[in-house]
Amino acid sequence: MNRVARSTFAVAALALVAGCSGGSNTPSTSAQPPTSAPATSTSQAGLAPPITQPKLDQAATFAPKPCDLLTEAQYKTFRASKPGEMGDSVLGKECTWRIAQNPNTSLGGSFSVALSTKADAGLNSVYGQRSTYKAFEEATVAGYPSVHANTGTPFGQGDCFAYTGISDSVTISVGVTTGDKAAAEYKNPCGMADKIAEMVISTIKGGS
């Protein structure tokens, strides 16, 4: 996903969000944290909605192998024909899948997944920096609290970075980006991000 510098994916303090700074159409990868994300403080505790679904602490085992979070059948539903590519982020490991190019354009896209297991990188931290995002909205994925939060690009313009809390210590980070205005995910990237997160949750619950 390349409106974002690939060097920093994801959630730093899961407020990590995205830094799309709209411009380049070359897919980069991930959700990019702000340059300085504050650690979760007592004042931030409880800002995010509580987790009412069974907490998925076992998800931490996937943190070093995020490419296992989507099966081949799952990632192919998003026009990704090849396995994801492992990369490093401020959180640890992330996995990025390339979206096949629209045959009528030269533009493609990508989506990335990472798990945050850092104490200062949960939904409370995202809520604590709410005012810093250009676009912010609450969501729910498979019953778990989630947010869509972009620092540089409004929703509906190809990019969406989503964070879903699945336990007190694990947050799913998904980044979607495309410069292809003809692609369905360009107008609804957050819908795609939520579907990806839901699939990740299914994989974690299945333990595969």
Secondary structure as GFF3:
##gff-version 3
##sequence-region A 1 208
A	DSSP	three_ten_helix	57	62	.	.	.	ID=ss1
A	DSSP	three_ten_helix	66	69	.	.	.	ID=ss2
A	DSSP	alpha_helix	72	76	.	.	.	ID=ss3
A	DSSP	beta_strand	85	89	.	.	.	ID=ss4
A	DSSP	beta_strand	92	99	.	.	.	ID=ss5
A	DSSP	beta_strand	109	116	.	.	.	ID=ss6
A	DSSP	alpha_helix	123	128	.	.	.	ID=ss7
A	DSSP	three_ten_helix	130	132	.	.	.	ID=ss8
A	DSSP	beta_strand	135	141	.	.	.	ID=ss9
A	DSSP	beta_strand	144	150	.	.	.	ID=ss10
A	DSSP	beta_strand	159	165	.	.	.	ID=ss11
A	DSSP	beta_strand	171	178	.	.	.	ID=ss12
A	DSSP	alpha_helix	184	187	.	.	.	ID=ss13
A	DSSP	alpha_helix	189	206	.	.	.	ID=ss14
###
